[in-house]
Amino acid sequence: MAEIADEIVAKRLVRNLRYRLTYTKVFESFLEPEPHPEVVKLLHALIDAQGTAITALTGYLPNLGVAAQDLPLVQKLLEQAAGQTDVRSRLRFARYGLAKAVSWYKEQLMDSKMTGDPELRHILLHLGELEAASLWRTRATMTMLGVREEAELQRRSPKPHSELARAGHERSPTARSAAENRTEWRGKRRVRRSL
């Protein structure tokens, strides 16, 4: 049973290491068009943070019998990063990735398989704090440069569903049947109350 738990831990850590290596490459590529000086500072800080994570993970993995050399990068992530053509989209991309990483570390710290070893628990806590600090710094840089986060942009744009309702379009069959079910259920409730 302990071997299975170690295998799960190793898989998760190797996957996380691959993402850290890939994000390092992404952040380095974001430096190439020489963005705003604040963005350059941010990217260097993010690269340093990823380096710290890589060092911690490669130092721990041999404890699980895993060699962490020559791991492939996450190609899908590299392709998505290549599609970010301006500073704003690149900052949003970095912010989204960091938010996912912070969430991942929180999840791992709630899993007993991942926190059974005090050394690993300490590493996960430290790296989670590091990612949270990186996320804060990214958001602060975005604010200084007037770059809105995705959620802000979505709140300001009209929702497609409300546009359809305003245009007088009919409900979909699923929406119609859900509305009918609610009406029918309300009717049954009224009948029961009156009995």
C-alpha positions, 0 to 999 in steps of 0.5 A: 500500500505504501508503494502505491502511495509513493507512486502517486506522490512521485507522479504528481511531483514529476508532473508538477516539475514538468510544469515548472520547467515549462513555465520557466521556458514560457517566462523566458520567451516572454522576455524576448520582445523586451516588454515594459521594464516592470514586466521584465522585473516581474518575469525575472522574479517568476523565473527565479521562483520557478528555479527555486521550485525546480531545485526543491522538487529535483532534490526530493524526487530521488527519495522516491527513487525517481530520476528527474533529468531530461523530463519533456516539457508540456507541449500544450502549454508551450503552444498556448503561450506562443499564442499570447502575442501582447504584454496584456495577454501574456500577463493574463496567461502568467496570472492564470497559470500561477493561480492554478499552481496555488490551487494545486498546492492547496489541494496537495496539502489537504491530501494525506498521501502528500503530507505524510512525509514532513519534508514533503509537507514543508516543500509543498507549503514553501512552494505554495507560498512562493507561487502565492507571492508570485501571483500577488506580484503578477496581479500588482504589476497588472494593476500598475499597468492597467491590465484587467484580469479576465473576470473584470473583462467578462463582467463588463461585456454583455452575456450572450444569454441575456442578449438572446433574451433581450432579442426575444429569442425563444428558450431552448428545449432544455430550458423550456422543459426545466421551466415546465418542471418548476411550474409543475413542481410548484403546482404540486406543492400548492396542492399538498399545502392545501390538503 
